[in-house]
Amino acid sequence: MTNLENILRAKIREGGPISFSQFMETVLYHPEEGYYSMNEQCGDYYTNVDVHPIFAEILAKTFYQEWNERLRGEECFDLVELGCGNGKLAEQILIWLAENAQDCFQKLRYTGIERSEKRIQSCKRMETAFGNKVQLTPEFSFPTNSVTGIIFSNEFFDALPFERVLKKGNQLLEVFLDHSLRETLAPATENVKAYFQWLGSEPKEGCYGEAHLSSKEWMEKISAALGKGMVFTIDYGFESEELYSEFRTEGTALCHYRHQTNREFYKRLGLQDLTTHINFTTLIKSASKGIQNCPLITQSNLILDKFLNDLTEKVGNEKDPRKRLKLSAAIQSLIHPEGMGNTFKVLIQRN
């Protein structure tokens, strides 16, 4: 029996069956045994940041444009990253801004939010490189209207704990784990029922689905903290109508292990990632009053609409054939409609 199994069984002995979100919280975020605590750099999935530094450059240019058009006159420029991980993306963004946008960089204050102490330690190199412009913290504790700048994330919401439910006999049933770490079904808790009532949508009859209560709570405090600027979210998922389609009988919860997906949620505890497609309707509806929600777009839309000419010129100016081929292939990966281009969506919310 693994340490995580012992930890989970102890929780259940103490308080009875645990919800799916409590299970996720333990196997992903336990400070010693959780997946994100044990794995400083996770090699079980491949994401935008792994493709090429051009992804960070695209984000840096996007953020600079926002600052130049709406925030240039402000005293400071906050750049807050949710789930900064090992700091790879942030470091590349800061380097680009330092080298290409000194007017913006001079006012910059970067804050990386990361729960894993091991990952925070791996980010310390940024404090060495950029001094007091960088702050690392495990908590999002910004007061209301205190952020002037951009709160951004790349695949943050998909890893937040969620509840798993089943619609059966016109009733919402919720997944719990018993002392044997086996699934049991019980009538959904009041919090889960209230969430779906607020959302105005739920899984179809005979289908599993996810209740994104943590995403709702996070967006409420994120948008409340934003005084002026934007929330910039890149993740994979759908709005409610598409997310709770009848053909998604198993929901969208998945495990990632060595670049393969599975639904063996209760195996390889602490050794595999556990995620779900996020509900963008939740993020849109839970934003604070006064926040303007821009239309949801694909990552391909973002890149092609704003940076096609820049990227074409950049490829053309690369003299080294191998680097040119690598750059061209990376851009194709980021925009291809059957790959990352349409899988990842971009939600921009402004205040």
C-alpha positions as CSV (number, residue, x, y, z in Angstrom):
1,M,0.0,0.0,0.0
2,T,1.4,3.4,-1.0
3,N,1.7,6.4,1.3
4,L,-1.1,8.2,-0.5
5,E,-3.4,5.2,-0.1
6,N,-2.7,5.3,3.6
7,I,-3.3,9.0,3.7
8,L,-6.6,8.7,1.9
9,R,-7.8,5.8,4.0
10,A,-7.0,7.7,7.1
11,K,-9.1,10.6,5.9
12,I,-12.0,8.3,5.2
13,R,-11.7,6.5,8.5
14,E,-11.9,9.9,10.2
15,G,-14.7,11.6,8.3
16,G,-16.4,9.0,6.1
17,P,-16.4,8.8,2.3
18,I,-14.6,11.6,0.5
19,S,-15.6,13.5,-2.6
20,F,-13.8,13.3,-5.8
21,S,-12.4,16.8,-5.3
22,Q,-11.0,15.8,-1.9
23,F,-9.4,12.8,-3.6
24,M,-7.8,15.1,-6.3
25,E,-6.6,17.6,-3.7
26,T,-4.7,14.8,-1.9
27,V,-3.2,12.9,-4.9
28,L,-2.2,16.1,-6.8
29,Y,-1.4,18.6,-4.1
30,H,-0.3,16.8,-0.9
31,P,2.8,18.7,0.2
32,E,5.0,15.6,0.3
33,E,3.3,12.9,-1.8
34,G,1.2,14.7,-4.3
35,Y,1.9,14.6,-8.0
36,Y,2.8,18.3,-8.3
37,S,5.0,18.1,-5.2
38,M,6.9,15.0,-6.3
39,N,7.3,16.1,-10.0
40,E,9.2,19.4,-10.5
41,Q,8.9,19.0,-14.2
42,C,6.2,16.6,-15.3
43,G,6.9,14.5,-18.3
44,D,3.5,12.9,-18.7
45,Y,2.0,15.5,-21.1
46,Y,3.1,17.9,-23.8
47,T,2.0,21.5,-23.7
48,N,2.5,24.8,-25.4
49,V,5.5,25.7,-23.3
50,D,7.3,22.6,-24.4
51,V,7.0,23.3,-28.1
52,H,9.4,26.3,-28.6
53,P,10.2,29.7,-26.9
54,I,8.1,31.3,-29.7
55,F,5.1,30.5,-27.5
56,A,6.4,32.7,-24.7
57,E,7.3,35.4,-27.3
58,I,3.7,35.4,-28.5
59,L,2.4,35.9,-25.0
60,A,5.0,38.6,-24.2
61,K,4.0,40.5,-27.3
62,T,0.3,40.1,-26.4
63,F,0.9,41.5,-22.9
64,Y,3.1,44.3,-24.2
65,Q,0.3,45.4,-26.6
66,E,-2.2,45.4,-23.7
67,W,0.1,47.5,-21.6
68,N,0.9,49.9,-24.4
69,E,-2.7,50.4,-25.4
70,R,-4.4,50.5,-22.0
71,L,-1.9,50.6,-19.1
72,R,1.1,52.7,-20.2
73,G,0.1,55.7,-18.1
74,E,-0.2,53.6,-14.9
75,E,2.6,53.7,-12.2
76,C,3.2,50.0,-12.2
77,F,2.5,46.9,-14.4
78,D,1.5,43.8,-12.5
79,L,2.1,40.5,-14.3
80,V,0.5,37.7,-12.2
81,E,0.9,34.1,-13.3
82,L,-1.4,31.4,-11.8
83,G,0.4,28.1,-11.4
84,C,3.8,29.2,-12.6
85,G,5.2,25.6,-12.3
86,N,9.0,25.5,-12.8
87,G,9.0,29.1,-14.1
88,K,10.0,28.2,-17.7
89,L,7.2,30.3,-19.3
90,A,7.6,33.3,-17.1
91,E,11.4,33.4,-17.5
92,Q,11.1,33.5,-21.3
93,I,8.4,36.2,-21.1
94,L,10.5,38.4,-18.8
95,I,13.6,38.0,-20.9
96,W,11.7,39.1,-24.1
97,L,10.2,42.1,-22.3
98,A,13.6,43.1,-20.9
99,E,15.2,42.9,-24.3
100,N,12.5,44.3,-26.4
101,A,10.2,46.4,-24.3
102,Q,12.2,48.3,-21.7
103,D,9.6,51.0,-21.2
104,C,7.2,48.3,-20.1
105,F,9.8,46.2,-18.2
106,Q,10.8,49.1,-16.1
107,K,7.3,49.2,-14.5
108,L,6.9,45.5,-14.3
109,R,6.2,43.5,-11.1
110,Y,5.9,39.7,-11.7
111,T,4.2,37.5,-9.1
112,G,4.2,33.7,-9.6
113,I,1.6,31.8,-7.7
114,E,2.6,28.2,-7.1
115,R,1.5,25.8,-4.4
116,S,4.3,23.3,-4.7
117,E,7.3,24.2,-2.6
118,K,9.6,22.2,-4.8
119,R,8.5,24.1,-7.8
120,I,8.8,27.4,-6.1
121,Q,12.4,26.5,-5.2
122,S,13.1,25.8,-8.9
123,C,11.8,29.3,-9.7
124,K,14.3,31.0,-7.4
125,R,16.6,31.5,-10.4
126,M,14.3,34.2,-11.6
127,E,14.7,36.1,-8.4
128,T,18.5,36.0,-9.0
129,A,18.1,37.1,-12.6
130,F,15.5,39.8,-12.2
131,G,15.9,40.8,-8.5
132,N,12.9,42.5,-6.8
133,K,10.8,42.5,-10.0
134,V,10.0,38.8,-9.1
135,Q,7.9,37.6,-6.2
136,L,7.0,33.9,-5.7
137,T,4.2,32.9,-3.3
138,P,1.9,29.8,-2.7
139,E,-1.2,32.0,-2.2
140,F,-3.3,34.3,-4.3
141,S,-3.9,37.1,-1.7
142,F,-4.4,40.3,-3.6
143,P,-6.9,42.7,-2.1
144,T,-9.9,43.9,-4.1
145,N,-9.0,46.1,-7.1
146,S,-5.3,45.9,-6.3
147,V,-3.9,44.5,-9.5
148,T,-3.1,46.9,-12.4
149,G,-1.9,44.7,-15.2
150,I,-2.5,41.1,-16.3
151,I,-3.4,37.9,-14.5
152,F,-2.6,35.1,-16.8
153,S,-2.5,31.3,-16.8
154,N,-1.6,28.5,-19.1
155,E,-3.3,25.2,-18.2
156,F,-4.1,26.2,-14.6
157,F,-7.8,25.7,-14.4
158,D,-7.8,22.2,-15.9
159,A,-5.8,20.9,-12.8
160,L,-8.1,22.3,-10.1
161,P,-10.0,19.8,-8.1
162,F,-13.6,19.2,-9.3
163,E,-16.6,17.1,-8.3
164,R,-17.6,14.2,-10.6
165,V,-21.3,13.5,-11.1
166,L,-23.6,11.2,-12.9
167,K,-27.1,12.1,-14.2
168,K,-29.2,9.0,-13.7
169,G,-33.0,8.7,-13.4
170,N,-33.3,12.4,-13.8
171,Q,-31.2,12.8,-10.6
172,L,-27.8,14.1,-10.0
173,L,-25.6,11.6,-8.2
174,E,-22.1,12.5,-6.9
175,V,-19.0,10.3,-6.9
176,F,-17.5,9.5,-3.5
177,L,-14.7,7.1,-2.4
178,D,-15.3,4.6,0.4
179,H,-12.7,3.0,2.7
180,S,-11.7,0.6,0.0
181,L,-11.0,3.5,-2.4
182,R,-13.9,2.4,-4.6
183,E,-16.4,4.7,-6.1
184,T,-19.8,5.0,-4.5
185,L,-22.7,7.1,-5.7
186,A,-24.9,9.3,-3.5
187,P,-27.3,12.2,-4.1
188,A,-25.4,15.3,-5.0
189,T,-24.5,17.6,-2.2
190,E,-26.3,21.0,-1.9
191,N,-23.1,22.8,-3.1
192,V,-23.0,20.7,-6.3
193,K,-26.7,21.1,-7.0
194,A,-26.5,24.9,-6.4
195,Y,-23.5,25.0,-8.9
196,F,-25.5,23.4,-11.7
197,Q,-28.5,25.5,-10.9
198,W,-26.4,28.7,-11.1
199,L,-24.7,27.5,-14.3
200,G,-28.0,26.7,-16.0
201,S,-26.7,23.5,-17.5
202,E,-25.8,19.9,-16.4
203,P,-24.8,16.5,-17.8
204,K,-27.3,14.7,-19.9
205,E,-29.2,11.6,-18.7
206,G,-26.8,8.6,-18.4
207,C,-23.7,10.8,-18.6
208,Y,-20.9,11.6,-16.2
209,G,-19.7,15.2,-15.9
210,E,-17.7,17.6,-13.8
211,A,-18.8,20.3,-11.4
212,H,-16.1,23.1,-11.5
213,L,-16.7,24.7,-8.1
214,S,-13.0,25.5,-7.6
215,S,-12.8,27.2,-11.0
216,K,-15.8,29.4,-9.9
217,E,-14.1,30.3,-6.6
218,W,-10.8,31.1,-8.3
219,M,-12.4,33.3,-11.0
220,E,-14.4,35.2,-8.4
221,K,-11.3,36.2,-6.4
222,I,-9.1,36.7,-9.5
223,S,-11.6,39.1,-11.2
224,A,-12.3,40.9,-7.9
225,A,-8.5,41.5,-7.5
226,L,-8.2,43.1,-11.0
227,G,-8.4,46.9,-10.7
228,K,-7.5,47.6,-14.3
229,G,-6.2,45.3,-17.0
230,M,-7.1,41.8,-18.1
231,V,-7.4,38.2,-17.1
232,F,-5.8,36.1,-19.8
233,T,-6.6,32.3,-19.7
234,I,-5.3,29.6,-22.1
235,D,-6.7,26.1,-21.4
236,Y,-8.5,23.3,-23.1
237,G,-12.2,23.0,-22.6
238,F,-15.6,24.2,-23.9
239,E,-18.6,26.2,-22.9
240,S,-21.4,24.4,-21.1
241,E,-23.6,23.5,-24.1
242,E,-20.7,21.7,-25.8
243,L,-19.1,20.4,-22.6
244,Y,-22.2,18.5,-21.4
245,S,-23.0,17.0,-24.8
246,E,-24.8,13.7,-24.7
247,F,-21.9,11.9,-26.5
248,R,-19.6,12.6,-23.6
249,T,-21.0,9.7,-21.5
250,E,-17.8,9.5,-19.3
251,G,-17.3,13.2,-18.9
252,T,-13.9,14.7,-19.7
253,A,-11.9,13.7,-16.6
254,L,-8.6,12.1,-17.7
255,C,-5.3,10.9,-16.3
256,H,-2.0,11.6,-18.1
257,Y,0.8,9.1,-17.6
258,R,3.9,8.9,-19.8
259,H,2.2,10.7,-22.6
260,Q,-0.8,8.4,-22.6
261,T,-4.3,9.1,-21.3
262,N,-6.5,6.8,-19.2
263,R,-9.4,6.9,-16.8
264,E,-7.7,4.7,-14.1
265,F,-8.2,7.5,-11.5
266,Y,-7.4,5.3,-8.5
267,K,-4.2,3.8,-9.8
268,R,-0.6,5.1,-9.8
269,L,-1.5,7.6,-7.1
270,G,1.0,10.5,-7.2
271,L,2.6,9.2,-10.3
272,Q,0.1,10.5,-12.9
273,D,-1.7,13.8,-13.6
274,L,-5.4,14.1,-13.3
275,T,-7.2,16.8,-15.3
276,T,-10.4,17.7,-17.0
277,H,-11.6,20.0,-19.8
278,I,-12.6,23.2,-18.2
279,N,-16.0,24.9,-18.4
280,F,-15.4,28.3,-19.9
281,T,-19.0,29.3,-19.1
282,T,-18.1,29.0,-15.4
283,L,-15.2,31.4,-15.9
284,I,-17.3,33.8,-17.8
285,K,-20.3,33.8,-15.5
286,S,-18.3,34.0,-12.2
287,A,-16.3,37.1,-13.2
288,S,-17.0,40.1,-11.0
289,K,-19.5,42.7,-12.0
290,G,-17.9,45.2,-14.4
291,I,-15.6,42.7,-16.1
292,Q,-16.0,42.6,-19.9
293,N,-15.9,39.0,-21.3
294,C,-14.4,39.0,-24.8
295,P,-15.6,36.2,-27.2
296,L,-13.9,32.9,-26.6
297,I,-11.4,32.2,-29.3
298,T,-9.0,29.4,-30.2
299,Q,-5.3,29.6,-29.8
300,S,-5.0,29.5,-33.6
301,N,-7.2,32.5,-33.8
302,L,-5.1,34.5,-31.4
303,I,-1.8,33.7,-33.2
304,L,-3.0,34.1,-36.8
305,D,-5.1,37.2,-36.2
306,K,-2.4,39.1,-34.4
307,F,1.0,37.7,-35.3
308,L,0.9,36.0,-38.7
309,N,3.0,38.6,-40.4
310,D,5.5,38.8,-37.5
311,L,5.9,35.0,-37.5
312,T,6.2,34.8,-41.3
313,E,8.9,37.5,-41.2
314,K,10.7,35.8,-38.3
315,V,10.9,32.5,-40.1
316,G,12.1,34.2,-43.3
317,N,14.9,36.0,-41.4
318,E,16.2,32.9,-39.8
319,K,19.4,32.1,-41.7
320,D,20.2,28.7,-40.0
321,P,18.3,26.1,-42.0
322,R,17.9,23.8,-38.9
323,K,16.6,26.6,-36.7
324,R,14.3,27.8,-39.4
325,L,12.8,24.3,-39.8
326,K,12.4,24.0,-36.0
327,L,10.7,27.4,-35.7
328,S,8.4,26.7,-38.7
329,A,7.4,23.3,-37.2
330,A,6.8,24.9,-33.8
331,I,4.5,27.5,-35.3
332,Q,2.6,24.8,-37.1
333,S,2.2,22.8,-33.9
334,L,0.8,25.9,-32.1
335,I,-1.8,26.7,-34.8
336,H,-2.7,23.4,-36.4
337,P,-6.5,23.1,-36.2
338,E,-6.3,19.3,-35.5
339,G,-3.7,19.8,-32.7
340,M,-3.0,22.6,-30.2
341,G,-4.4,25.3,-32.4
342,N,-8.1,24.4,-31.8
343,T,-7.6,22.3,-28.7
344,F,-6.5,25.3,-26.6
345,K,-8.9,28.2,-26.2
346,V,-8.2,31.7,-25.1
347,L,-10.4,33.7,-22.8
348,I,-9.7,37.4,-22.4
349,Q,-11.6,39.3,-19.7
350,R,-11.0,43.1,-19.1
351,N,-11.7,45.6,-16.5
